[in-house]
Amino acid sequence: MVFHESWYGNMVYLGEQDGFPIYTFTSGKNIVMEAHVAPSPQYLKYIISGLKEVYPVTDEDIVKYLMTKPGIKGYYTIGELTHLLGDEV
């Protein structure tokens, strides 16, 4: 279902859990063709917090993982990510 032409204009049904429908919002654009933009430090803190909540990972694992991702690699240093780990939400 497309709501309107925007970055998060597509709504995708993912299934159900405990009888409740699960949806996500995503882009219909070809992400390969889009320029990568670094996420803000505040947004990265939320990503880090979510990774720690869901996965049994160390801070080192998180830094290694994030450094491989477009939008992080080349935009953030290992030191900056390590600093954010200490400042997480």
C-alpha positions in Angstrom: 0.0 0.0 0.0 1.5 3.4 -1.0 0.3 6.4 1.0 2.1 9.1 -0.9 5.4 9.7 -2.6 7.7 10.1 0.3 10.7 8.3 1.7 8.5 6.2 4.0 5.4 6.1 1.9 5.0 2.3 1.6 3.2 0.3 4.3 4.1 -3.4 4.3 2.2 -6.1 6.2 4.6 -8.4 7.9 2.3 -10.8 9.6 0.7 -11.2 13.0 1.8 -11.7 16.6 -0.5 -12.6 19.4 -3.4 -11.9 17.0 -2.3 -8.3 16.2 -1.2 -7.3 12.7 2.4 -6.1 12.2 3.2 -3.4 9.7 6.3 -1.5 8.7 6.8 1.6 6.8 9.5 1.7 4.1 10.6 3.4 1.0 9.5 2.3 -2.5 12.6 3.8 -4.0 15.5 1.8 -5.2 17.9 2.2 -2.3 20.9 1.2 -4.5 20.3 4.4 -6.5 19.9 6.7 -3.5 22.8 8.5 -1.9 23.7 7.3 1.6 23.3 9.9 4.4 24.8 9.4 7.8 22.3 9.0 10.6 22.4 11.5 13.3 24.2 10.6 16.5 20.8 10.6 18.4 19.3 8.1 15.9 22.4 5.9 16.1 22.0 5.8 19.9 18.5 4.3 19.3 19.9 1.8 16.9 22.6 0.8 19.4 20.0 0.5 22.2 17.9 -1.8 20.0 20.8 -4.0 19.1 21.7 -4.4 22.7 18.1 -5.1 23.7 17.5 -7.8 21.1 20.9 -9.4 20.5 23.5 -10.8 22.9 26.3 -8.6 21.5 29.3 -6.8 23.0 30.1 -3.1 22.4 32.9 -4.3 20.1 30.5 -6.5 18.1 28.2 -3.5 17.6 31.0 -1.2 16.4 32.3 -3.9 14.0 28.8 -4.4 12.7 28.0 -0.7 12.2 31.3 0.0 10.5 30.3 -2.3 7.7 27.1 -0.4 7.0 26.5 2.2 4.3 25.8 5.5 5.9 28.1 4.6 8.8 31.3 3.5 7.1 33.1 6.6 5.9 30.9 8.9 8.0 31.7 7.8 11.5 35.0 6.6 13.1 35.4 3.7 15.4 36.1 6.2 18.2 32.9 8.2 17.5 30.8 5.0 17.6 32.6 3.8 20.8 31.7 7.2 22.3 28.1 6.8 21.3 28.0 3.4 23.0 28.8 5.1 26.3 26.1 7.7 25.7 23.3 5.4 24.6 19.7 6.2 25.4 
